Amino acid sequence: SVLLITDNESYVPVQTNDGELTIVVDSGDGSTLELLDATATTKFKIGDKLFTSGLALRYLAGYPVGIITAISDKDKMAFVKVVVSPYGRLNNTRQVLLVWEPDSNLINEARAKNELI
């Protein structure tokens, strides 16, 4: 089965280039994402690029997810809303790339037959 990043059951562990870790979830509007439980003390800023972190072993590390485009007023709340614009055009995509780790048995068989170096 395939789980879209905009599915309300989807939680994607991500990180910035600076190594800040967080989780991206669907915002509910179908075109943007947001950070889960971002506090007013977080170091995220508009323009930060987000990539899969590899944590939770669901997604390989380093895949681009999106860019932070808005942060709600930090002075008024303990938690802030951080809006992420996804790199993919979520409402216009007709193709999807599925990535998974290869079956180790197939790799071992290919190595035994000298089909894989």
Sequence and secondary structure as in RCSB ss.txt:
>XXXX:A:sequence
SVLLITDNESYVPVQTNDGELTIVVDSGDGSTLELLDATATTKFKIGDKLFTSGLALRYLAGYPVGIITAISDKD
KMAFVKVVVSPYGRLNNTRQVLLVWEPDSNLINEARAKNELI
>XXXX:A:secstr
    TTSTT  EEEEETT  EEEEEE SSSS EEETT BTT    TT EEEE  GGGSS TT EEEEEEEE  TT
S SB  EEEEESS TTT           HHHHHHHHHTT   
